Amino acid sequence: AIREFIVINLMRSGYKVTQAENGLQALELYKNTDEEIDIAILDIMMPEMDGLTVCKEIRSLNENVGIIMLTAKTQEMDKISGLMIGADDYITKPFNPVEVTARVRSQLRRYMQLGSRTAAPARYVIGGVELDDSSKEVTVDGEPISLTPIEYDILKLLMESPGKVYSPKEIYRQVWKEVPLGSDNTVAVHIRHLREKIEINPSEPRYLKVVWGQGYKMEGGR
């Protein structure tokens, strides 16, 4: 019933939607479809294969697809787990259909921006980290790295103002374009992912630093 509810409302908003009855079917559909899928909405509690497993498998296949998890209010650890394995956002049940459409629109906009090759040229360099916003490519010490759309937007935000400290709420407000309610854990998980990708030793970061009690910043890595 929840799936049908989401499908109907997204189709009314003009989106083309493909649905699956369980997690295993969803993964097979994603792997075998001839059409490009931009956004995946996954319920954590799905038969055959749970949403966390499907999320991990999809993310291993494509860093640039948007993934939104559906969770219950009591599934706080599942929310964190979902973000840690690659989800971009989550929606807590029960939810308003307007919220679902808004989250999809936000993720789709980010996905299209990351995939675009027509953006105005902009290049940011901090130490060995280089972000080319015209090609949407990021390299560390000359080696290309693969980022999700959320990770890319966070890194770009921090690299635009080296040394500036951004609070988790400010990062959430600027990257997710939403009111930052309960956003600290969400941002922290994505920061952790970024460190794992751009730092030689994530536990002793050269670039992405935490300012305790205040937020995060990018430094030159010296």
Protein Blocks (a to p, Z undefined) as FASTA:
>chain_A
ZZmmmmmmmmmnopacdddfbfklmmmmmmmpcbdcfbdcddfbaghiafklmmmmmmmm
omkbccdddddfklmmmmmmmmmnopabdcdddddfklmmmmmmmmmmmmmmmmpckbcc
ddddehjbccdfklopaceehiacdddfklmmmmmmmmmmghiacdfklmmmmmnopace
hklmmmmmmmmmmmmmmpmblmlcfklccdehkbccddehZZ
